[in-house]
Amino acid sequence: MVRPELLRYLVVEGPIGAGKTSLARRLSERLGKELMLEQPDANPFLPKFYADPRRHALPTQLFFLFQRIHQVGELKQIDLFERGTVADFLLDKDPLFARLTLSDDELHLYRQVYDHLMPQAPAPDLVIYLQASPQRLMERVRRRNVPYERGVSEAYLVRLAEEYRRFFHQFEAAPLLIVNSERLNFVDDDTDFDLLLRRITEMRGPREHFSRGE
């Protein structure tokens, strides 16, 4: 039996529109843990990337890499033991976006930077991977109406969702709970949120699945 409040380092992951940030916020509040979020609004290249991906992919990716490395590097063991942290990103998945958006030469440069700077970060005690169909992801992106995300296409989300699926199919660095969030609303529905917490508690193996009705 796993008591969620005793997990020191939880990560919520998933493609754009999966709901990872909203779920990370709620887990942080319920479990009394520190919250560590990606900061896309701080990336000056992101709006340019969505407008012209080929031209602005590399600076966008490098900015996020430096930002994420800095954030993960600030994780102190004493903080993990005393209170714990919930994050809405996994540094190990950063190359996923690089493979999706960069040319071969740019990807080679990115890999050199990534391999040189990759910090010795603590492994999460649990990763929650949120899945949803590209259509549902697109619906959620449009609903939240973030200005720089208006250039996101469904074709991009299809490719992104597939890259996430491939990444987590091979993921073995931490216990993994794969959650189909199509019919789950962890933010507005207390029943769904409590179901997720109970599912975490009932985990018996290093890789399990959860969806409505399971």
Residue pairs with C-beta under 8 A, 6 or more apart in sequence:
1 201
1 202
2 126
2 200
2 201
2 202
2 203
3 201
4 10
4 27
4 31
4 197
4 200
4 201
5 31
5 32
7 31
7 84
7 125
7 126
7 200
8 80
8 81
8 84
8 85
8 125
9 75
9 80
9 84
9 85
9 87
9 122
9 123
9 124
9 125
10 24
10 27
10 31
10 33
10 84
10 85
10 86
10 87
10 124
10 125
10 126
10 127
10 128
11 86
11 87
11 88
11 89
11 90
11 124
11 126
11 127
11 128
11 174
12 20
12 21
12 23
12 24
12 27
12 86
12 87
12 88
12 127
12 128
12 130
13 20
13 88
13 89
13 90
13 93
13 127
13 128
13 129
13 130
13 164
13 168
14 20
14 129
14 130
14 131
14 132
14 164
14 181
15 132
15 137
15 157
15 160
15 161
15 164
16 137
16 141
16 149
16 152
16 157
16 160
17 132
17 136
17 137
17 138
17 139
17 140
17 141
17 144
17 157
18 130
18 131
18 132
18 137
18 140
18 181
19 130
19 132
19 140
19 181
19 186
19 187
20 88
20 89
20 130
21 37
21 38
21 88
22 186
22 187
23 88
23 128
23 130
23 186
23 187
23 196
24 35
24 37
24 86
24 87
24 88
25 35
25 37
26 186
26 187
26 193
27 33
27 86
28 34
28 35
28 86
30 193
30 197
31 84
31 86
32 83
32 84
33 83
33 84
33 85
33 86
34 79
34 83
34 84
34 85
34 86
35 85
35 86
35 87
36 71
36 75
36 85
36 86
36 87
36 88
37 87
37 88
37 89
38 64
38 67
38 68
38 88
38 89
39 67
40 46
40 148
42 67
43 60
43 63
43 64
43 67
44 63
45 56
45 59
45 60
45 63
46 60
46 148
47 147
47 148
48 55
48 56
48 60
49 56
49 57
49 60
49 101
50 148
50 149
50 150
50 151
50 152
51 151
53 101
53 156
54 103
57 101
57 102
57 103
57 106
58 102
58 106
58 109
58 110
60 101
61 94
61 97
61 98
61 101
61 102
61 110
62 110
62 113
64 94
64 97
65 94
65 110
65 113
65 114
65 117
66 117
68 89
68 91
68 94
69 91
69 117
69 118
69 119
71 87
72 91
72 119
72 121
73 119
73 121
75 85
75 121
75 122
77 122
79 85
80 122
87 124
90 124
90 127
91 118
91 119
91 121
92 171
92 173
93 164
93 167
94 114
95 110
95 111
95 114
96 163
96 164
96 167
97 163
98 106
98 107
98 110
98 111
98 114
99 107
99 163
100 159
100 160
100 163
102 110
123 173
123 174
124 173
124 174
124 175
125 174
125 175
126 174
126 175
126 176
126 177
126 200
126 203
127 171
127 174
127 175
127 176
127 177
128 177
128 179
128 196
128 200
129 164
129 168
129 171
129 176
129 177
129 178
129 179
130 179
130 181
131 161
131 164
131 165
131 178
131 179
131 180
131 181
131 182
132 140
132 161
132 180
132 181
132 182
133 161
133 182
134 154
134 157
134 158
134 161
135 154
136 182
137 157
137 161
138 152
138 154
138 157
141 149
141 152
141 157
168 176
168 178
172 206
175 203
175 206
175 207
176 206
176 207
176 208
177 199
177 200
177 203
177 208
177 209
177 210
178 207
178 208
178 209
178 210
179 196
179 209
179 210
179 211
180 209
180 210
180 211
180 212
182 211
182 212
183 211
183 212
184 192
184 195
184 196
184 211
184 212
185 192
186 192
186 193
186 196
187 193
195 210
196 210
199 208
199 210
199 214
